[in-house]
Amino acid sequence: MRNPKWHRDEVILALDLYYSLESGQMSASNPNVIELSKILNRLPIHISRPDEVKFRNANGVNLKLGNFKHYDPDYEGEGLKGGSKLDKEVLNEFYGNRKSLKSIANKIKATVENASIVNKLYNIPNEEDEDFHSVKEGKVIYKLHKLRERDSKINKKKKDDYLKKFGKLNCEVCDFDFHNFYGELGKGFIEAHHRIPLSDIDGESKTELKDLALVCSNCHRMLHRKIDTMSINDLKEKIKQ
């Protein structure tokens, strides 16, 4: 069986390496290529890896670099023609914006350096975020966002403080109150949304109460559909309109 196709996160990391090497340095024996292979194998994305030996090995990474050459307007040769539509899309997206590419790549790498976080990210089911595989920051950072939202200790603290202050747990976007609508069945139920933009999330900072907003399930889903750009206030305005 063949290994899974490259994910956006993996292509971002490979493209970042592509721009850091001269064409003549691109080979399976390059220490940077070998290191990227190790990083790709630590990403909490692919659970199924039919061919563990070949999965994102140095040869595969080097082939990916050759694929970028084919799509790179600045490369004078032909490059390898076996690249994917995603390779071309990601290269075009970050062409002329390597600063953003480097920032995202560094955040992904910093996240997977923490083995404890990686293990937790594996527990965030892929099917929950499959609609969001194309967010700019990629799946790893998106999963990190969801991990922050699922911290039961700080979520409880947020709910307790909000309930003490307002006397109810209503959605901060649409004002829906589960307890009011469902009675005892809905008592104490509300979801937490992490306000911090994906571009500012990293594996080191701690989530604070001010970073969370209490929202109903529908509003939470809508916030995640435009997670790169949609804020609590943006969704409030959209509802008003």
Backbone bond lengths (Angstrom), bond angles and torsions (degrees), N, CA, C in turn:
res aa  C-N    CA-C-N  psi(-1)  N-CA   C-N-CA  omega(-1)  CA-C   N-CA-C  phi
1 M - - - 1.468 - - 1.517 110.80 -
2 R 1.314 115.34 149.12 1.461 120.33 -178.52 1.522 110.42 -86.05
3 N 1.318 115.24 149.50 1.457 120.46 175.95 1.525 109.99 -69.80
4 P 1.344 117.51 157.15 1.472 120.42 -178.78 1.525 112.22 -62.61
5 K 1.324 114.55 155.64 1.469 120.04 177.81 1.528 109.96 -64.17
6 W 1.308 114.92 156.86 1.463 120.58 178.97 1.523 109.50 -64.91
7 H 1.321 115.79 136.93 1.455 122.12 176.69 1.522 109.77 -91.71
8 R 1.311 116.27 163.45 1.466 121.80 -179.11 1.531 112.18 -52.75
9 D 1.325 117.31 -45.43 1.466 120.62 179.96 1.523 111.49 -56.29
10 E 1.325 115.20 -43.31 1.464 120.57 -178.45 1.520 111.36 -66.56
11 V 1.328 115.77 -40.56 1.468 120.13 178.99 1.526 110.11 -65.62
12 I 1.335 117.08 -39.25 1.471 121.05 177.72 1.524 110.46 -60.08
13 L 1.326 116.77 -46.66 1.468 120.54 -179.63 1.534 111.22 -63.95
14 A 1.331 116.21 -40.29 1.464 119.85 179.42 1.527 111.16 -67.64
15 L 1.325 117.25 -40.06 1.464 120.50 179.52 1.526 110.59 -66.45
16 D 1.319 116.86 -38.13 1.465 120.54 176.55 1.521 110.49 -60.18
17 L 1.331 116.44 -41.77 1.465 120.07 176.99 1.528 110.50 -67.69
18 Y 1.326 116.51 -39.54 1.471 121.09 179.92 1.530 111.21 -54.52
19 Y 1.336 115.66 -43.96 1.459 119.61 -178.12 1.530 113.04 -75.80
20 S 1.312 117.55 -11.89 1.472 119.99 -178.88 1.526 112.93 -95.59
21 L 1.340 116.39 -6.30 1.455 120.73 -178.22 1.526 111.72 -116.84
22 E 1.307 115.73 149.40 1.458 120.62 169.38 1.525 107.87 -77.71
23 S 1.314 116.47 155.48 1.460 120.24 -177.37 1.523 112.20 -54.74
24 G 1.333 116.47 -40.61 1.460 120.72 -178.47 1.517 114.11 -69.98
25 Q 1.331 116.92 -14.95 1.464 120.78 179.90 1.525 112.72 -87.60
26 M 1.308 116.70 -8.81 1.460 120.28 -175.30 1.522 110.84 -81.52
27 S 1.315 115.27 105.13 1.461 121.95 177.69 1.521 108.95 -156.52
28 A 1.305 116.33 159.98 1.464 121.29 -178.01 1.521 112.18 -67.44
29 S 1.334 116.97 -15.77 1.465 120.39 -179.17 1.526 112.64 -93.58
30 N 1.341 116.79 -5.59 1.462 119.95 179.07 1.533 109.29 -66.41
31 P 1.341 118.26 129.18 1.479 120.99 -179.51 1.527 113.40 -55.77
32 N 1.334 117.49 -33.72 1.465 120.69 179.30 1.528 111.69 -69.07
33 V 1.320 115.82 -35.79 1.468 121.16 177.23 1.529 109.47 -68.36
34 I 1.308 116.04 -42.72 1.471 121.30 178.85 1.530 110.46 -63.61
35 E 1.343 116.59 -41.20 1.459 120.92 179.69 1.529 110.96 -64.81
36 L 1.334 116.60 -40.80 1.459 119.25 178.87 1.527 110.27 -64.05
37 S 1.323 116.84 -37.68 1.462 120.85 176.94 1.530 110.44 -57.07
38 K 1.318 116.74 -42.08 1.468 121.30 179.50 1.532 110.81 -66.35
39 I 1.331 116.31 -40.77 1.470 120.40 179.10 1.526 110.56 -64.11
40 L 1.328 116.72 -44.19 1.465 120.86 -179.58 1.527 111.10 -60.71
41 N 1.311 116.26 -34.54 1.462 120.51 179.37 1.520 112.58 -72.70
42 R 1.339 116.90 -15.39 1.468 120.37 178.80 1.527 112.44 -95.90
43 L 1.318 117.88 -9.24 1.465 119.74 -177.94 1.528 111.00 -64.00
44 P 1.326 117.76 132.78 1.477 121.29 -179.50 1.519 111.86 -82.75
45 I 1.324 115.78 60.56 1.468 120.53 -176.58 1.525 111.05 -119.16
46 H 1.332 117.08 -58.45 1.461 121.53 -174.89 1.526 110.90 -96.37
47 I 1.311 115.67 114.48 1.466 120.15 176.18 1.526 109.63 -84.01
48 S 1.332 116.48 -39.73 1.460 121.24 179.45 1.528 110.22 -89.88
49 R 1.342 115.58 120.10 1.458 121.96 178.64 1.530 107.76 -133.75
50 P 1.322 116.97 82.69 1.468 121.49 -174.25 1.529 114.04 -52.94
51 D 1.308 117.67 -39.33 1.469 121.31 179.54 1.528 108.75 -115.69
52 E 1.328 116.32 87.73 1.461 121.39 -175.75 1.527 112.51 -61.31
53 V 1.326 116.55 -34.17 1.463 120.46 -177.39 1.522 111.37 -65.90
54 K 1.312 116.45 -41.47 1.461 120.46 -176.84 1.528 113.69 -92.15
55 F 1.339 116.72 -10.04 1.459 119.36 -175.37 1.526 110.79 -59.56
56 R 1.320 116.92 113.36 1.462 125.63 177.02 1.533 111.53 46.43
57 N 1.339 115.50 39.93 1.470 117.86 177.03 1.527 110.30 -74.87
58 A 1.322 116.55 176.34 1.471 121.17 -174.91 1.520 111.71 -59.45
59 N 1.338 117.19 -36.68 1.470 119.89 178.73 1.528 110.55 -64.28
60 G 1.329 115.75 -41.76 1.464 119.85 179.37 1.517 112.08 -65.71
61 V 1.341 115.95 -39.31 1.467 119.87 177.74 1.521 110.07 -63.41
62 N 1.315 116.19 -43.49 1.465 119.98 -178.82 1.528 111.46 -65.17
63 L 1.326 116.99 -36.42 1.467 120.10 176.26 1.529 110.35 -63.39
64 K 1.316 115.97 -38.57 1.463 119.93 179.15 1.529 110.37 -62.91
65 L 1.323 116.85 -39.65 1.469 120.34 177.37 1.532 110.31 -61.83
66 G 1.328 115.55 -37.68 1.460 119.93 177.46 1.522 111.60 -66.93
67 N 1.334 117.27 -33.28 1.464 121.49 176.84 1.531 110.91 -63.34
68 F 1.328 116.14 -39.74 1.462 120.12 179.43 1.530 110.86 -62.55
69 K 1.300 117.03 -35.99 1.471 120.53 179.61 1.525 110.45 -56.97
70 H 1.331 116.56 -37.53 1.466 120.85 -177.59 1.529 111.44 -65.03
71 Y 1.347 116.58 -31.24 1.468 120.52 -177.23 1.532 113.10 -98.69
72 D 1.299 117.17 -10.14 1.464 121.71 -175.39 1.538 110.77 -77.47
73 P 1.335 117.49 115.73 1.474 120.42 -179.59 1.523 112.58 -61.59
74 D 1.315 117.48 -23.45 1.462 121.35 -177.33 1.527 113.18 -88.88
75 Y 1.335 116.97 -8.10 1.465 119.39 -179.70 1.525 108.88 -87.62
76 E 1.320 115.72 128.17 1.463 119.94 -173.60 1.518 113.34 -83.56
77 G 1.329 117.42 -16.85 1.457 120.03 178.50 1.512 111.84 -87.13
78 E 1.345 116.22 -161.45 1.453 120.62 -177.34 1.521 112.39 -100.52
79 G 1.320 116.92 -31.07 1.454 120.05 -177.84 1.521 111.62 71.38
80 L 1.327 116.41 -177.09 1.462 121.55 179.70 1.525 110.24 -89.53
81 K 1.327 116.44 135.71 1.461 120.87 -174.47 1.535 113.76 -88.53
82 G 1.317 117.76 1.73 1.463 119.30 -175.46 1.513 115.18 -87.50
83 G 1.329 117.24 16.77 1.457 120.24 -178.24 1.521 112.82 -72.17
84 S 1.317 115.11 172.36 1.463 120.66 -177.77 1.523 111.33 -106.94
85 K 1.319 114.47 169.23 1.458 120.48 174.98 1.525 110.16 -60.83
86 L 1.347 116.27 -36.82 1.461 120.80 179.81 1.523 111.15 -65.45
87 D 1.336 117.50 -39.15 1.466 120.57 177.48 1.522 110.44 -56.47
88 K 1.322 115.25 -47.20 1.462 120.44 -178.73 1.526 111.00 -66.15
89 E 1.331 116.92 -42.43 1.468 120.76 -178.44 1.527 111.35 -62.78
90 V 1.329 116.71 -45.50 1.463 120.25 -178.11 1.528 110.88 -67.60
91 L 1.328 117.02 -40.69 1.463 119.46 178.06 1.522 110.69 -62.33
92 N 1.327 116.89 -45.08 1.465 120.13 179.35 1.526 111.74 -64.81
93 E 1.324 116.06 -36.35 1.461 120.49 -179.13 1.521 112.06 -63.47
94 F 1.326 116.03 -41.23 1.463 119.76 -175.56 1.529 113.31 -101.56
95 Y 1.325 116.38 2.85 1.463 118.93 177.65 1.538 108.74 -62.96
96 G 1.296 116.63 121.70 1.454 120.85 -177.45 1.514 113.35 84.15
97 N 1.331 118.00 2.26 1.464 121.39 178.56 1.526 109.25 -135.72
98 R 1.316 115.17 56.16 1.463 120.03 -176.25 1.528 112.25 -70.40
99 K 1.317 117.19 -22.40 1.462 120.31 178.45 1.524 110.06 -63.18
100 S 1.330 116.45 -45.16 1.460 120.94 178.23 1.525 110.50 -65.71
101 L 1.318 116.57 -41.73 1.465 121.73 177.71 1.523 110.59 -58.49
102 K 1.324 116.63 -47.80 1.469 121.87 -179.56 1.524 110.84 -62.10
103 S 1.326 116.74 -41.39 1.459 120.67 -178.86 1.531 111.32 -62.31
104 I 1.330 116.47 -45.82 1.460 120.60 -179.54 1.527 110.26 -66.68
105 A 1.326 116.47 -43.90 1.468 120.45 179.81 1.522 110.93 -60.20
106 N 1.315 116.88 -41.99 1.467 120.59 -179.85 1.527 111.42 -65.16
107 K 1.339 116.92 -37.74 1.466 120.07 178.98 1.527 110.80 -66.14
108 I 1.310 116.28 -41.15 1.468 120.00 178.49 1.522 110.07 -63.25
109 K 1.327 116.55 -46.24 1.468 120.32 -178.73 1.524 111.69 -65.20
110 A 1.328 116.47 -39.64 1.468 120.34 179.71 1.524 110.64 -64.62
111 T 1.325 116.40 -36.54 1.465 120.60 -179.79 1.524 111.38 -65.35
112 V 1.342 116.95 -44.27 1.468 119.33 -175.56 1.521 112.65 -79.40
113 E 1.319 117.64 -6.06 1.464 119.69 174.47 1.525 111.03 -71.96
114 N 1.326 116.71 -21.19 1.460 122.01 -179.92 1.532 109.08 -94.76
115 A 1.326 116.17 101.95 1.470 121.34 -176.18 1.521 112.14 -59.44
116 S 1.326 116.76 -35.66 1.465 120.91 -179.81 1.521 111.07 -63.13
117 I 1.337 116.33 -43.83 1.467 120.69 179.21 1.525 110.30 -66.99
118 V 1.333 116.84 -41.48 1.466 120.49 -179.38 1.528 110.55 -58.32
119 N 1.333 116.71 -44.16 1.468 120.24 179.42 1.523 111.03 -61.12
120 K 1.323 116.65 -38.94 1.472 120.57 179.17 1.530 110.81 -69.14
121 L 1.342 116.61 -37.32 1.461 120.03 -179.23 1.528 111.05 -67.23
122 Y 1.336 117.05 -31.00 1.462 119.92 176.20 1.524 111.05 -61.90
123 N 1.341 116.13 -27.07 1.462 120.76 -178.44 1.527 113.09 -81.70
124 I 1.344 117.12 -5.97 1.469 120.06 173.42 1.526 106.45 -84.72
125 P 1.335 117.98 108.32 1.476 120.44 -174.09 1.524 112.57 -56.98
126 N 1.312 115.69 134.93 1.465 121.00 179.78 1.516 112.17 -61.92
127 E 1.339 116.90 -35.88 1.454 118.83 -175.77 1.523 112.53 -63.83
128 E 1.323 117.44 -22.15 1.459 120.15 -179.65 1.523 111.95 -71.38
129 D 1.323 116.98 -27.59 1.458 118.40 -174.91 1.526 112.07 -120.66
130 E 1.331 117.02 18.66 1.455 119.27 -176.67 1.526 112.17 -63.59
131 D 1.344 117.07 -27.60 1.464 120.23 178.62 1.516 111.77 -70.76
132 F 1.320 116.59 -13.53 1.454 119.61 -171.89 1.525 112.37 -113.29
133 H 1.347 116.41 22.05 1.460 120.17 -176.56 1.520 112.42 -65.17
134 S 1.334 117.44 -15.23 1.461 119.79 -176.59 1.526 113.50 -102.03
135 V 1.345 118.42 7.66 1.461 118.33 177.59 1.514 108.69 -60.07
136 K 1.303 115.91 146.85 1.458 121.24 -171.36 1.519 113.04 -52.96
137 E 1.336 116.74 -43.52 1.463 120.38 -175.82 1.527 113.54 -80.02
138 G 1.306 118.15 -8.69 1.458 121.10 175.83 1.517 114.88 88.16
139 K 1.334 115.41 177.38 1.467 121.80 -172.99 1.520 112.95 -72.04
140 V 1.328 118.60 -37.79 1.467 120.75 -176.99 1.527 110.67 -60.24
141 I 1.335 116.81 -48.37 1.466 120.43 -179.29 1.520 110.22 -69.98
142 Y 1.336 117.35 -34.25 1.465 119.89 176.72 1.527 110.45 -64.36
143 K 1.328 116.58 -41.06 1.465 119.99 177.39 1.530 110.73 -65.84
144 L 1.320 116.33 -35.36 1.463 119.96 177.14 1.527 109.54 -62.78
145 H 1.329 116.33 -39.85 1.467 121.90 175.63 1.522 110.53 -57.93
146 K 1.336 116.60 -47.86 1.461 120.85 -178.69 1.529 111.07 -67.12
147 L 1.312 117.11 -33.90 1.462 120.59 177.55 1.524 110.63 -62.52
148 R 1.332 116.09 -40.63 1.471 120.69 178.28 1.532 110.53 -63.55
149 E 1.329 116.01 -36.45 1.463 120.06 -179.33 1.528 112.26 -69.78
150 R 1.332 116.15 -22.51 1.464 120.09 -173.82 1.533 113.22 -98.38
151 D 1.302 116.82 10.20 1.465 120.18 177.39 1.528 108.38 -70.23
152 S 1.320 116.71 100.76 1.465 121.11 -173.22 1.524 112.91 -61.92
153 K 1.318 117.70 -33.26 1.463 121.16 -177.39 1.526 111.36 -65.74
154 I 1.342 116.70 -50.31 1.461 119.16 -177.90 1.533 110.66 -75.42
155 N 1.342 116.90 -28.60 1.466 119.60 175.98 1.528 111.16 -62.93
156 K 1.326 115.51 -42.87 1.467 119.79 178.86 1.528 110.70 -64.14
157 K 1.333 115.70 -41.38 1.462 120.51 178.75 1.522 110.35 -62.18
158 K 1.337 116.58 -42.24 1.460 121.90 178.90 1.530 110.25 -61.63
159 K 1.317 117.16 -46.94 1.460 121.20 179.88 1.528 111.51 -63.16
160 D 1.323 115.99 -45.29 1.469 120.14 -179.08 1.529 111.05 -60.24
161 D 1.333 116.66 -44.88 1.469 120.69 -179.63 1.522 111.27 -65.67
162 Y 1.343 115.80 -42.34 1.473 120.34 -179.15 1.529 110.77 -65.46
163 L 1.335 115.86 -43.42 1.465 120.55 -179.98 1.529 111.00 -64.10
164 K 1.316 116.18 -39.18 1.462 120.76 178.93 1.526 111.01 -65.58
165 K 1.322 116.24 -36.88 1.461 121.29 -177.24 1.523 112.82 -79.09
166 F 1.330 117.59 -40.97 1.478 120.91 -172.66 1.537 114.11 -111.82
167 G 1.325 117.06 -11.74 1.456 119.69 178.68 1.511 115.02 78.30
168 K 1.317 118.49 5.91 1.466 122.72 179.14 1.525 109.53 -160.17
169 L 1.336 116.03 165.78 1.461 121.38 176.87 1.528 107.88 -114.57
170 N 1.308 115.41 82.83 1.465 120.56 -179.60 1.523 111.07 -101.88
171 C 1.325 115.93 154.02 1.461 121.18 178.12 1.528 109.53 -64.34
172 E 1.322 116.90 130.16 1.456 121.26 -178.33 1.522 112.43 -74.66
173 V 1.310 116.72 -5.11 1.467 120.70 176.59 1.524 110.82 -101.09
174 C 1.340 117.43 -58.65 1.476 120.72 -172.83 1.524 113.55 -108.87
175 D 1.317 117.90 -4.42 1.465 123.89 176.23 1.529 113.34 77.93
176 F 1.331 118.37 8.01 1.470 120.47 179.47 1.520 110.05 -62.49
177 D 1.347 116.38 136.82 1.461 123.10 -178.19 1.528 108.24 -122.30
178 F 1.331 117.41 110.29 1.465 121.33 -177.43 1.527 112.03 -61.40
179 H 1.310 117.24 -39.90 1.467 120.66 -178.92 1.523 110.37 -65.77
180 N 1.299 115.73 -42.52 1.458 120.35 -179.21 1.536 111.37 -65.23
181 F 1.328 116.57 -36.10 1.467 120.64 -175.71 1.534 112.33 -85.47
182 Y 1.347 117.07 -42.20 1.462 121.14 -174.72 1.532 113.91 -103.41
183 G 1.303 117.36 -1.23 1.455 119.59 -177.98 1.516 111.56 71.39
184 E 1.326 116.64 -144.62 1.470 121.56 -176.20 1.530 112.13 -58.86
185 L 1.335 116.92 -30.65 1.469 120.59 179.80 1.526 111.49 -59.43
186 G 1.324 116.10 -35.50 1.460 120.25 -176.77 1.518 114.52 -96.29
187 K 1.332 116.34 2.66 1.470 119.86 -177.28 1.530 111.22 -62.59
188 G 1.327 115.48 127.74 1.463 121.25 177.61 1.516 114.94 80.00
189 F 1.359 116.72 0.86 1.466 118.30 -176.90 1.528 111.33 -94.26
190 I 1.308 115.94 130.16 1.470 124.31 174.09 1.521 106.23 -170.62
191 E 1.298 118.19 153.68 1.466 120.89 179.63 1.519 110.62 -103.50
192 A 1.323 115.11 156.11 1.460 120.52 179.47 1.528 109.72 -108.09
193 H 1.316 115.61 131.19 1.465 121.39 177.24 1.521 109.06 -112.33
194 H 1.316 116.18 132.33 1.465 121.03 179.70 1.523 108.68 -82.90
195 R 1.329 115.77 116.42 1.467 121.36 -174.12 1.534 113.74 -71.98
196 I 1.323 117.01 -28.25 1.465 120.09 -172.23 1.529 110.19 -63.17
197 P 1.329 118.33 127.52 1.470 121.14 179.10 1.530 111.48 -58.07
198 L 1.316 117.19 148.90 1.460 120.82 179.69 1.524 111.52 -55.87
199 S 1.324 115.92 -33.40 1.468 119.83 -178.02 1.527 112.27 -65.69
200 D 1.346 116.69 -18.35 1.470 120.17 -178.10 1.522 113.22 -107.39
201 I 1.322 117.10 -0.71 1.460 120.27 -178.62 1.523 110.22 -83.16
202 D 1.325 116.20 138.83 1.465 120.70 173.12 1.521 108.33 -141.74
203 G 1.324 115.72 172.31 1.456 120.44 -176.09 1.504 114.41 -82.30
204 E 1.316 118.32 -1.20 1.456 121.24 -174.80 1.522 113.64 -101.82
205 S 1.330 117.54 -41.40 1.467 120.89 -173.68 1.523 111.69 -68.42
206 K 1.327 115.70 151.23 1.455 122.54 179.92 1.533 109.88 -94.80
207 T 1.313 116.20 145.00 1.455 120.61 176.60 1.518 110.10 -77.80
208 E 1.324 116.29 130.00 1.463 121.68 177.19 1.530 109.09 -107.94
209 L 1.340 116.22 163.39 1.461 120.43 -177.97 1.531 112.10 -56.98
210 K 1.336 116.44 -38.31 1.465 120.52 -178.86 1.527 112.17 -67.01
211 D 1.329 116.70 -16.30 1.461 120.42 179.70 1.525 112.36 -79.39
212 L 1.341 116.81 -12.30 1.456 121.08 -175.97 1.526 112.04 -107.57
213 A 1.317 115.40 145.95 1.471 122.09 172.50 1.519 106.80 -125.64
214 L 1.336 117.37 140.93 1.457 121.72 177.66 1.520 108.89 -90.29
215 V 1.318 116.10 124.07 1.465 120.75 -174.99 1.519 111.05 -138.81
216 C 1.327 116.35 156.18 1.462 120.98 175.21 1.536 108.70 -75.69
217 S 1.320 115.47 166.96 1.467 120.49 -176.18 1.528 112.26 -61.48
218 N 1.327 116.92 -40.12 1.469 120.19 -178.82 1.523 111.72 -65.30
219 C 1.330 116.18 -48.45 1.467 119.58 -179.48 1.529 110.72 -64.89
220 H 1.324 115.53 -35.48 1.469 119.20 179.18 1.530 110.18 -62.50
221 R 1.312 115.39 -43.29 1.466 119.63 179.33 1.528 110.89 -63.63
222 M 1.316 117.09 -40.96 1.462 120.57 179.56 1.529 111.21 -65.88
223 L 1.324 116.87 -38.59 1.466 120.72 177.30 1.522 110.61 -61.58
224 H 1.327 115.95 -37.23 1.460 119.49 -178.58 1.529 112.56 -76.52
225 R 1.316 116.72 -23.16 1.468 118.49 179.38 1.528 111.20 -67.52
226 K 1.313 117.10 -26.43 1.466 121.82 177.05 1.527 108.57 -126.42
227 I 1.319 115.47 47.90 1.460 120.15 -169.62 1.526 113.27 -63.49
228 D 1.319 117.50 -24.22 1.470 120.44 178.66 1.526 112.14 -71.46
229 T 1.353 116.14 -26.51 1.467 118.22 -170.68 1.526 115.07 -131.09
230 M 1.317 118.53 -20.71 1.461 121.00 -172.80 1.528 112.64 -86.81
231 S 1.327 116.62 121.93 1.462 121.80 176.62 1.531 109.58 -102.84
232 I 1.325 116.29 172.04 1.465 121.29 175.93 1.530 110.17 -56.86
233 N 1.324 117.03 -47.65 1.470 121.30 -179.12 1.519 112.14 -65.19
234 D 1.343 116.49 -36.83 1.472 119.92 177.80 1.526 110.70 -60.70
235 L 1.336 116.30 -43.58 1.463 119.72 -178.45 1.531 110.63 -70.50
236 K 1.330 116.55 -35.74 1.467 120.05 175.19 1.522 110.99 -57.71
237 E 1.324 115.72 -46.61 1.465 120.97 -179.64 1.517 111.16 -64.29
238 K 1.317 115.89 -37.19 1.467 119.99 -179.27 1.531 109.97 -65.34
239 I 1.340 116.69 -38.33 1.464 120.80 178.37 1.521 110.13 -66.39
240 K 1.319 116.71 -40.99 1.470 121.06 179.14 1.525 111.17 -60.94
241 Q 1.313 115.99 -38.35 1.462 120.34 -178.83 1.513 112.18 -68.90
